[in-house]
Amino acid sequence: MARRALPTTAAALTAAAALLLTGCGGGDKSSSGDIKGADTGSGSPSASASASASAVADRPDVSLPKDLKLVFDFDTPSDTDRVAALGDAENYIRAINHGVTQQDPNDPAYQYYSAGDAARYANSQIKTYVKGGWTLTGTDRYYQAETSDGGASKSVKLTRVTFCENQAKAYGKEVKSGKVLYTKESLGSYLKFNILMASTKASPVWKAQSVTVTGKSKECQE
């Protein structure tokens, strides 16, 4: 996920922004052979508003510290598959934040909810925070969610999920000192996510396959 300005030097900030504002693409492929990892995983209900997407056991922990709150202000789709896809897209976002707060680039949560380019994107985000010595605090808001048919094959279903993020009240925090790196709200606080979610008939879990993040999104500005 693209994130607020964390580094304390201009050079570090520029380098981080170049990484964090670039989503990892990965073609929108609909055959089961192209969706690596889409047929794995099972789990228990998460904190997602779409509990029907999570009616299995043993999902990974995506809980967050008390000082970090994620708000998903999403309307519930009418289609059950889209409800499930949107719910696990939320879990993918939670999992990245969980990895950051746990300071673990190999955190099992994001690996459970993603595969391919989306998993590599999550790993790169977490690594950037760990390398910089930062974690997250504040309130991050997600809204204006939309879902659409992403195609399907005999064994794989695809759903495209898009939504906005307002990170104006979410901040980086230095792990060692606990210092919060406050930033002012600007156009850079608004981002647009586009995530391709995939599921197989063998599993109710929807995994993120590719994610694109557009920074300074005027259409998301509130």
PyRosetta script that sets phi, psi and omega in degrees:
from pyrosetta import init, pose_from_sequence

init()
pose = pose_from_sequence("MARRALPTTAAALTAAAALLLTGCGGGDKSSSGDIKGADTGSGSPSASASASASAVADRPDVSLPKDLKLVFDFDTPSDTDRVAALGDAENYIRAINHGVTQQDPNDPAYQYYSAGDAARYANSQIKTYVKGGWTLTGTDRYYQAETSDGGASKSVKLTRVTFCENQAKAYGKEVKSGKVLYTKESLGSYLKFNILMASTKASPVWKAQSVTVTGKSKECQE")
pose.set_psi(1, 142.0)
pose.set_omega(1, 173.4)
pose.set_phi(2, -67.6)
pose.set_psi(2, 145.1)
pose.set_omega(2, -173.7)
pose.set_phi(3, -134.8)
pose.set_psi(3, 167.7)
pose.set_omega(3, -179.8)
pose.set_phi(4, -64.7)
pose.set_psi(4, 162.6)
pose.set_omega(4, -175.1)
pose.set_phi(5, -68.9)
pose.set_psi(5, 111.2)
pose.set_omega(5, -176.5)
pose.set_phi(6, -97.4)
pose.set_psi(6, -45.9)
pose.set_omega(6, -173.2)
pose.set_phi(7, -62.1)
pose.set_psi(7, 156.3)
pose.set_omega(7, -178.7)
pose.set_phi(8, -97.4)
pose.set_psi(8, -3.3)
pose.set_omega(8, 177.2)
pose.set_phi(9, -117.7)
pose.set_psi(9, 151.2)
pose.set_omega(9, -178.4)
pose.set_phi(10, -62.2)
pose.set_psi(10, -40.1)
pose.set_omega(10, -179.2)
pose.set_phi(11, -64.6)
pose.set_psi(11, -43.0)
pose.set_omega(11, 179.5)
pose.set_phi(12, -67.1)
pose.set_psi(12, -38.5)
pose.set_omega(12, 179.7)
pose.set_phi(13, -63.0)
pose.set_psi(13, -44.1)
pose.set_omega(13, 179.8)
pose.set_phi(14, -61.6)
pose.set_psi(14, -43.8)
pose.set_omega(14, -179.5)
pose.set_phi(15, -65.3)
pose.set_psi(15, -41.4)
pose.set_omega(15, -179.0)
pose.set_phi(16, -68.1)
pose.set_psi(16, -41.1)
pose.set_omega(16, -179.3)
pose.set_phi(17, -63.3)
pose.set_psi(17, -37.9)
pose.set_omega(17, 179.5)
pose.set_phi(18, -61.8)
pose.set_psi(18, -37.1)
pose.set_omega(18, 178.5)
pose.set_phi(19, -76.7)
pose.set_psi(19, -49.3)
pose.set_omega(19, -168.5)
pose.set_phi(20, -76.1)
pose.set_psi(20, -21.3)
pose.set_omega(20, 179.9)
pose.set_phi(21, -93.7)
pose.set_psi(21, 6.3)
pose.set_omega(21, -179.9)
pose.set_phi(22, -111.7)
pose.set_psi(22, 110.1)
pose.set_omega(22, 176.9)
pose.set_phi(23, -75.3)
pose.set_psi(23, 152.2)
pose.set_omega(23, 178.4)
pose.set_phi(24, -90.5)
pose.set_psi(24, 117.2)
pose.set_omega(24, 176.7)
pose.set_phi(25, -80.8)
pose.set_psi(25, 169.1)
pose.set_omega(25, 175.1)
pose.set_phi(26, -170.3)
pose.set_psi(26, 114.4)
pose.set_omega(26, -164.5)
pose.set_phi(27, -42.2)
pose.set_psi(27, 154.0)
pose.set_omega(27, -179.1)
pose.set_phi(28, -86.0)
pose.set_psi(28, 76.7)
pose.set_omega(28, -173.7)
pose.set_phi(29, -94.7)
pose.set_psi(29, 139.8)
pose.set_omega(29, -172.8)
pose.set_phi(30, -109.5)
pose.set_psi(30, -5.1)
pose.set_omega(30, 178.6)
pose.set_phi(31, -84.1)
pose.set_psi(31, 148.7)
pose.set_omega(31, -176.4)
pose.set_phi(32, -64.0)
pose.set_psi(32, -28.3)
pose.set_omega(32, 179.6)
pose.set_phi(33, -69.8)
pose.set_psi(33, -23.6)
pose.set_omega(33, -178.2)
pose.set_phi(34, -89.6)
pose.set_psi(34, -18.3)
pose.set_omega(34, -178.3)
pose.set_phi(35, -98.4)
pose.set_psi(35, 82.0)
pose.set_omega(35, -177.6)
pose.set_phi(36, -68.5)
pose.set_psi(36, 130.5)
pose.set_omega(36, 177.8)
pose.set_phi(37, 84.7)
pose.set_psi(37, -2.0)
pose.set_omega(37, -177.4)
pose.set_phi(38, -73.6)
pose.set_psi(38, -13.4)
pose.set_omega(38, -177.2)
pose.set_phi(39, -104.6)
pose.set_psi(39, 19.5)
pose.set_omega(39, -178.2)
pose.set_phi(40, -120.2)
pose.set_psi(40, 156.9)
pose.set_omega(40, 171.7)
pose.set_phi(41, 102.7)
pose.set_psi(41, 147.0)
pose.set_omega(41, 171.8)
pose.set_phi(42, -151.7)
pose.set_psi(42, 166.2)
pose.set_omega(42, -176.0)
pose.set_phi(43, -173.0)
pose.set_psi(43, 176.1)
pose.set_omega(43, -178.7)
pose.set_phi(44, -102.6)
pose.set_psi(44, 168.2)
pose.set_omega(44, -177.5)
pose.set_phi(45, -58.2)
pose.set_psi(45, 134.7)
pose.set_omega(45, 175.9)
pose.set_phi(46, -95.3)
pose.set_psi(46, -173.7)
pose.set_omega(46, 177.1)
pose.set_phi(47, -77.9)
pose.set_psi(47, 3.4)
pose.set_omega(47, -178.0)
pose.set_phi(48, -59.5)
pose.set_psi(48, 147.5)
pose.set_omega(48, 177.5)
pose.set_phi(49, -66.8)
pose.set_psi(49, -21.8)
pose.set_omega(49, -179.1)
pose.set_phi(50, -95.7)
pose.set_psi(50, 75.5)
pose.set_omega(50, -176.1)
pose.set_phi(51, -64.4)
pose.set_psi(51, -26.8)
pose.set_omega(51, -179.6)
pose.set_phi(52, -66.5)
pose.set_psi(52, -18.0)
pose.set_omega(52, 177.4)
pose.set_phi(53, -80.9)
pose.set_psi(53, -5.1)
pose.set_omega(53, -168.8)
pose.set_phi(54, -132.1)
pose.set_psi(54, 39.8)
pose.set_omega(54, -172.5)
pose.set_phi(55, -90.8)
pose.set_psi(55, 39.8)
pose.set_omega(55, 176.0)
pose.set_phi(56, -135.4)
pose.set_psi(56, 172.1)
pose.set_omega(56, -170.3)
pose.set_phi(57, -100.3)
pose.set_psi(57, 163.5)
pose.set_omega(57, 169.6)
pose.set_phi(58, 69.4)
pose.set_psi(58, 32.9)
pose.set_omega(58, 172.6)
pose.set_phi(59, -72.2)
pose.set_psi(59, 152.9)
pose.set_omega(59, -178.2)
pose.set_phi(60, -70.8)
pose.set_psi(60, 159.9)
pose.set_omega(60, 178.2)
pose.set_phi(61, -71.1)
pose.set_psi(61, 126.1)
pose.set_omega(61, 174.3)
pose.set_phi(62, -124.2)
pose.set_psi(62, 23.0)
pose.set_omega(62, 179.2)
pose.set_phi(63, -68.5)
pose.set_psi(63, 155.3)
pose.set_omega(63, -175.5)
pose.set_phi(64, -125.6)
pose.set_psi(64, 159.0)
pose.set_omega(64, 176.2)
pose.set_phi(65, -58.4)
pose.set_psi(65, 156.7)
pose.set_omega(65, -177.1)
pose.set_phi(66, -62.6)
pose.set_psi(66, -23.7)
pose.set_omega(66, -177.6)
pose.set_phi(67, -88.6)
pose.set_psi(67, 4.2)
pose.set_omega(67, 177.3)
pose.set_phi(68, -124.7)
pose.set_psi(68, 120.9)
pose.set_omega(68, -177.9)
pose.set_phi(69, -124.1)
pose.set_psi(69, 129.8)
pose.set_omega(69, 174.4)
pose.set_phi(70, -106.2)
pose.set_psi(70, 125.9)
pose.set_omega(70, -179.8)
pose.set_phi(71, -111.9)
pose.set_psi(71, 118.8)
pose.set_omega(71, 177.4)
pose.set_phi(72, -107.1)
pose.set_psi(72, 99.7)
pose.set_omega(72, -177.7)
pose.set_phi(73, -95.1)
pose.set_psi(73, 71.6)
pose.set_omega(73, -174.1)
pose.set_phi(74, -112.3)
pose.set_psi(74, 141.6)
pose.set_omega(74, 168.7)
pose.set_phi(75, -78.7)
pose.set_psi(75, 149.4)
pose.set_omega(75, -178.5)
pose.set_phi(76, -85.0)
pose.set_psi(76, 124.0)
pose.set_omega(76, 177.4)
pose.set_phi(77, -64.1)
pose.set_psi(77, 159.3)
pose.set_omega(77, 179.2)
pose.set_phi(78, -82.9)
pose.set_psi(78, -27.3)
pose.set_omega(78, -178.9)
pose.set_phi(79, -83.5)
pose.set_psi(79, 133.0)
pose.set_omega(79, -175.3)
pose.set_phi(80, -65.5)
pose.set_psi(80, -37.2)
pose.set_omega(80, 177.9)
pose.set_phi(81, -64.1)
pose.set_psi(81, -39.1)
pose.set_omega(81, -180.0)
pose.set_phi(82, -71.1)
pose.set_psi(82, -33.3)
pose.set_omega(82, 173.7)
pose.set_phi(83, -59.9)
pose.set_psi(83, -47.0)
pose.set_omega(83, -178.8)
pose.set_phi(84, -65.5)
pose.set_psi(84, -43.1)
pose.set_omega(84, 179.6)
pose.set_phi(85, -63.4)
pose.set_psi(85, -42.5)
pose.set_omega(85, 179.3)
pose.set_phi(86, -65.5)
pose.set_psi(86, -40.0)
pose.set_omega(86, 178.8)
pose.set_phi(87, -61.8)
pose.set_psi(87, -41.2)
pose.set_omega(87, -179.8)
pose.set_phi(88, -81.0)
pose.set_psi(88, -19.4)
pose.set_omega(88, 168.9)
pose.set_phi(89, -65.7)
pose.set_psi(89, -39.9)
pose.set_omega(89, 173.8)
pose.set_phi(90, -60.0)
pose.set_psi(90, -44.1)
pose.set_omega(90, -179.0)
pose.set_phi(91, -64.4)
pose.set_psi(91, -33.7)
pose.set_omega(91, 175.8)
pose.set_phi(92, -62.3)
pose.set_psi(92, -44.0)
pose.set_omega(92, 177.7)
pose.set_phi(93, -64.2)
pose.set_psi(93, -44.9)
pose.set_omega(93, 177.4)
pose.set_phi(94, -59.1)
pose.set_psi(94, -40.7)
pose.set_omega(94, -177.2)
pose.set_phi(95, -64.2)
pose.set_psi(95, -39.1)
pose.set_omega(95, 176.9)
pose.set_phi(96, -63.7)
pose.set_psi(96, -45.2)
pose.set_omega(96, 178.1)
pose.set_phi(97, -63.1)
pose.set_psi(97, -37.1)
pose.set_omega(97, 177.6)
pose.set_phi(98, -62.3)
pose.set_psi(98, -44.0)
pose.set_omega(98, 178.8)
pose.set_phi(99, -62.3)
pose.set_psi(99, -38.6)
pose.set_omega(99, 178.2)
pose.set_phi(100, -65.0)
pose.set_psi(100, -48.3)
pose.set_omega(100, -177.0)
pose.set_phi(101, -70.4)
pose.set_psi(101, -26.8)
pose.set_omega(101, 175.3)
pose.set_phi(102, -84.5)
pose.set_psi(102, -9.8)
pose.set_omega(102, -178.8)
pose.set_phi(103, 57.7)
pose.set_psi(103, 45.4)
pose.set_omega(103, -174.9)
pose.set_phi(104, -133.1)
pose.set_psi(104, 100.4)
pose.set_omega(104, 178.5)
pose.set_phi(105, -64.9)
pose.set_psi(105, -14.9)
pose.set_omega(105, 178.5)
pose.set_phi(106, -107.5)
pose.set_psi(106, 22.5)
pose.set_omega(106, -179.5)
pose.set_phi(107, -55.7)
pose.set_psi(107, 131.2)
pose.set_omega(107, -177.1)
pose.set_phi(108, -68.0)
pose.set_psi(108, -19.3)
pose.set_omega(108, -175.1)
pose.set_phi(109, -63.4)
pose.set_psi(109, -51.2)
pose.set_omega(109, -178.2)
pose.set_phi(110, -69.7)
pose.set_psi(110, -29.1)
pose.set_omega(110, 177.9)
pose.set_phi(111, -67.8)
pose.set_psi(111, -29.9)
pose.set_omega(111, 178.7)
pose.set_phi(112, -72.1)
pose.set_psi(112, -38.4)
pose.set_omega(112, -174.5)
pose.set_phi(113, -98.5)
pose.set_psi(113, 10.7)
pose.set_omega(113, -179.6)
pose.set_phi(114, -153.2)
pose.set_psi(114, 166.3)
pose.set_omega(114, 176.8)
pose.set_phi(115, -151.5)
pose.set_psi(115, 165.7)
pose.set_omega(115, 174.2)
pose.set_phi(116, 56.9)
pose.set_psi(116, -133.0)
pose.set_omega(116, -175.9)
pose.set_phi(117, -63.1)
pose.set_psi(117, -35.6)
pose.set_omega(117, -179.9)
pose.set_phi(118, -66.1)
pose.set_psi(118, -36.4)
pose.set_omega(118, 177.0)
pose.set_phi(119, -69.2)
pose.set_psi(119, -40.5)
pose.set_omega(119, 178.3)
pose.set_phi(120, -65.6)
pose.set_psi(120, -37.6)
pose.set_omega(120, 177.4)
pose.set_phi(121, -61.9)
pose.set_psi(121, -47.3)
pose.set_omega(121, 179.0)
pose.set_phi(122, -59.3)
pose.set_psi(122, -44.9)
pose.set_omega(122, 180.0)
pose.set_phi(123, -60.3)
pose.set_psi(123, -41.8)
pose.set_omega(123, -179.0)
pose.set_phi(124, -66.9)
pose.set_psi(124, -37.2)
pose.set_omega(124, 178.0)
pose.set_phi(125, -62.9)
pose.set_psi(125, -48.6)
pose.set_omega(125, -178.3)
pose.set_phi(126, -64.0)
pose.set_psi(126, -42.7)
pose.set_omega(126, 179.5)
pose.set_phi(127, -59.3)
pose.set_psi(127, -39.6)
pose.set_omega(127, -179.4)
pose.set_phi(128, -61.5)
pose.set_psi(128, -42.4)
pose.set_omega(128, 178.9)
pose.set_phi(129, -67.6)
pose.set_psi(129, -43.8)
pose.set_omega(129, -178.7)
pose.set_phi(130, -64.0)
pose.set_psi(130, -44.9)
pose.set_omega(130, 179.9)
pose.set_phi(131, -61.9)
pose.set_psi(131, -37.7)
pose.set_omega(131, -179.3)
pose.set_phi(132, -80.2)
pose.set_psi(132, -11.8)
pose.set_omega(132, -178.1)
pose.set_phi(133, 77.7)
pose.set_psi(133, 29.9)
pose.set_omega(133, -176.9)
pose.set_phi(134, -116.4)
pose.set_psi(134, 154.0)
pose.set_omega(134, 168.3)
pose.set_phi(135, -130.0)
pose.set_psi(135, -161.1)
pose.set_omega(135, -175.3)
pose.set_phi(136, -128.1)
pose.set_psi(136, 151.2)
pose.set_omega(136, 176.6)
pose.set_phi(137, -151.3)
pose.set_psi(137, 164.6)
pose.set_omega(137, 178.1)
pose.set_phi(138, 101.4)
pose.set_psi(138, -158.3)
pose.set_omega(138, -177.8)
pose.set_phi(139, -124.8)
pose.set_psi(139, 125.6)
pose.set_omega(139, -179.9)
pose.set_phi(140, -111.5)
pose.set_psi(140, 127.4)
pose.set_omega(140, -175.3)
pose.set_phi(141, -113.7)
pose.set_psi(141, 134.1)
pose.set_omega(141, 178.2)
pose.set_phi(142, -121.1)
pose.set_psi(142, 138.3)
pose.set_omega(142, -171.8)
pose.set_phi(143, -159.5)
pose.set_psi(143, 177.6)
pose.set_omega(143, 179.4)
pose.set_phi(144, 54.1)
pose.set_psi(144, 48.1)
pose.set_omega(144, 179.4)
pose.set_phi(145, -76.7)
pose.set_psi(145, 140.3)
pose.set_omega(145, 174.1)
pose.set_phi(146, -135.0)
pose.set_psi(146, 146.2)
pose.set_omega(146, 177.5)
pose.set_phi(147, -126.8)
pose.set_psi(147, 148.3)
pose.set_omega(147, 178.5)
pose.set_phi(148, -149.3)
pose.set_psi(148, 159.6)
pose.set_omega(148, -179.4)
pose.set_phi(149, -66.6)
pose.set_psi(149, 128.0)
pose.set_omega(149, 179.4)
pose.set_phi(150, -102.5)
pose.set_psi(150, 3.2)
pose.set_omega(150, -177.8)
pose.set_phi(151, 103.4)
pose.set_psi(151, 174.1)
pose.set_omega(151, -178.7)
pose.set_phi(152, -162.7)
pose.set_psi(152, 158.6)
pose.set_omega(152, 170.5)
pose.set_phi(153, -124.5)
pose.set_psi(153, -168.2)
pose.set_omega(153, 179.9)
pose.set_phi(154, -64.8)
pose.set_psi(154, -29.0)
pose.set_omega(154, -174.5)
pose.set_phi(155, -120.2)
pose.set_psi(155, -9.9)
pose.set_omega(155, -175.8)
pose.set_phi(156, -127.0)
pose.set_psi(156, 133.7)
pose.set_omega(156, 173.7)
pose.set_phi(157, -108.4)
pose.set_psi(157, 141.0)
pose.set_omega(157, -179.5)
pose.set_phi(158, -124.5)
pose.set_psi(158, 138.3)
pose.set_omega(158, 175.8)
pose.set_phi(159, -134.6)
pose.set_psi(159, 133.4)
pose.set_omega(159, 177.4)
pose.set_phi(160, -92.3)
pose.set_psi(160, 127.6)
pose.set_omega(160, 179.8)
pose.set_phi(161, -119.3)
pose.set_psi(161, 127.2)
pose.set_omega(161, 175.4)
pose.set_phi(162, -126.4)
pose.set_psi(162, 147.9)
pose.set_omega(162, 176.4)
pose.set_phi(163, -163.9)
pose.set_psi(163, 166.0)
pose.set_omega(163, 179.2)
pose.set_phi(164, -101.8)
pose.set_psi(164, 159.3)
pose.set_omega(164, 173.9)
pose.set_phi(165, -131.8)
pose.set_psi(165, 134.8)
pose.set_omega(165, 170.7)
pose.set_phi(166, -115.5)
pose.set_psi(166, 105.7)
pose.set_omega(166, -176.4)
pose.set_phi(167, -102.3)
pose.set_psi(167, 20.8)
pose.set_omega(167, -176.0)
pose.set_phi(168, -60.7)
pose.set_psi(168, -28.9)
pose.set_omega(168, -177.9)
pose.set_phi(169, -108.8)
pose.set_psi(169, 16.8)
pose.set_omega(169, 174.3)
pose.set_phi(170, -113.2)
pose.set_psi(170, 137.0)
pose.set_omega(170, -171.3)
pose.set_phi(171, -135.9)
pose.set_psi(171, 157.3)
pose.set_omega(171, 170.0)
pose.set_phi(172, -77.2)
pose.set_psi(172, 155.0)
pose.set_omega(172, 177.8)
pose.set_phi(173, -142.0)
pose.set_psi(173, 132.4)
pose.set_omega(173, 178.8)
pose.set_phi(174, -69.2)
pose.set_psi(174, 128.0)
pose.set_omega(174, -176.1)
pose.set_phi(175, -63.8)
pose.set_psi(175, -46.0)
pose.set_omega(175, -174.4)
pose.set_phi(176, -72.4)
pose.set_psi(176, -45.2)
pose.set_omega(176, -174.3)
pose.set_phi(177, -92.9)
pose.set_psi(177, -21.3)
pose.set_omega(177, -175.1)
pose.set_phi(178, 78.2)
pose.set_psi(178, 5.1)
pose.set_omega(178, -179.1)
pose.set_phi(179, -68.1)
pose.set_psi(179, 128.8)
pose.set_omega(179, 177.8)
pose.set_phi(180, -87.4)
pose.set_psi(180, 131.7)
pose.set_omega(180, -177.4)
pose.set_phi(181, -96.4)
pose.set_psi(181, 81.8)
pose.set_omega(181, -175.7)
pose.set_phi(182, -68.7)
pose.set_psi(182, 142.8)
pose.set_omega(182, 174.7)
pose.set_phi(183, -133.4)
pose.set_psi(183, 155.9)
pose.set_omega(183, 179.6)
pose.set_phi(184, -88.3)
pose.set_psi(184, 149.9)
pose.set_omega(184, 178.0)
pose.set_phi(185, -64.9)
pose.set_psi(185, 138.2)
pose.set_omega(185, 179.4)
pose.set_phi(186, -155.8)
pose.set_psi(186, -178.6)
pose.set_omega(186, 176.1)
pose.set_phi(187, -58.6)
pose.set_psi(187, -30.2)
pose.set_omega(187, 179.0)
pose.set_phi(188, -66.8)
pose.set_psi(188, -10.7)
pose.set_omega(188, 178.0)
pose.set_phi(189, -76.7)
pose.set_psi(189, -13.0)
pose.set_omega(189, -172.7)
pose.set_phi(190, -109.6)
pose.set_psi(190, 128.8)
pose.set_omega(190, -178.2)
pose.set_phi(191, -133.2)
pose.set_psi(191, 155.6)
pose.set_omega(191, 177.9)
pose.set_phi(192, -120.8)
pose.set_psi(192, 127.1)
pose.set_omega(192, 179.7)
pose.set_phi(193, -103.9)
pose.set_psi(193, 141.4)
pose.set_omega(193, 174.5)
pose.set_phi(194, -133.6)
pose.set_psi(194, 109.4)
pose.set_omega(194, -173.2)
pose.set_phi(195, -122.6)
pose.set_psi(195, 130.9)
pose.set_omega(195, 173.4)
pose.set_phi(196, -93.2)
pose.set_psi(196, 118.7)
pose.set_omega(196, -179.2)
pose.set_phi(197, -105.5)
pose.set_psi(197, 143.0)
pose.set_omega(197, -178.6)
pose.set_phi(198, -133.8)
pose.set_psi(198, 146.2)
pose.set_omega(198, 177.3)
pose.set_phi(199, -145.0)
pose.set_psi(199, 152.8)
pose.set_omega(199, 176.4)
pose.set_phi(200, -113.7)
pose.set_psi(200, 165.5)
pose.set_omega(200, 178.6)
pose.set_phi(201, -65.1)
pose.set_psi(201, -22.9)
pose.set_omega(201, -177.1)
pose.set_phi(202, -80.2)
pose.set_psi(202, -13.9)
pose.set_omega(202, -175.1)
pose.set_phi(203, -143.7)
pose.set_psi(203, 139.2)
pose.set_omega(203, 176.5)
pose.set_phi(204, -80.5)
pose.set_psi(204, -5.4)
pose.set_omega(204, -177.5)
pose.set_phi(205, -80.3)
pose.set_psi(205, 133.4)
pose.set_omega(205, 174.0)
pose.set_phi(206, -101.2)
pose.set_psi(206, 128.7)
pose.set_omega(206, -178.7)
pose.set_phi(207, -111.2)
pose.set_psi(207, 138.0)
pose.set_omega(207, 173.8)
pose.set_phi(208, -69.7)
pose.set_psi(208, 131.5)
pose.set_omega(208, -179.4)
pose.set_phi(209, -105.8)
pose.set_psi(209, -38.9)
pose.set_omega(209, 177.0)
pose.set_phi(210, -145.5)
pose.set_psi(210, 151.7)
pose.set_omega(210, 179.8)
pose.set_phi(211, -142.7)
pose.set_psi(211, 133.3)
pose.set_omega(211, 174.6)
pose.set_phi(212, -122.4)
pose.set_psi(212, 131.0)
pose.set_omega(212, -179.3)
pose.set_phi(213, -118.6)
pose.set_psi(213, 123.8)
pose.set_omega(213, 178.5)
pose.set_phi(214, -104.0)
pose.set_psi(214, 117.4)
pose.set_omega(214, -180.0)
pose.set_phi(215, -83.7)
pose.set_psi(215, 162.0)
pose.set_omega(215, 179.5)
pose.set_phi(216, 51.6)
pose.set_psi(216, 51.0)
pose.set_omega(216, -175.6)
pose.set_phi(217, -82.7)
pose.set_psi(217, 108.9)
pose.set_omega(217, 179.1)
pose.set_phi(218, -66.3)
pose.set_psi(218, -32.7)
pose.set_omega(218, -178.5)
pose.set_phi(219, -69.3)
pose.set_psi(219, -18.5)
pose.set_omega(219, 179.0)
pose.set_phi(220, -95.8)
pose.set_psi(220, -9.0)
pose.set_omega(220, -176.0)
pose.set_phi(221, -66.4)
pose.set_psi(221, 127.5)
pose.set_omega(221, -176.7)
pose.set_phi(222, -93.1)
pose.dump_pdb("model.pdb")
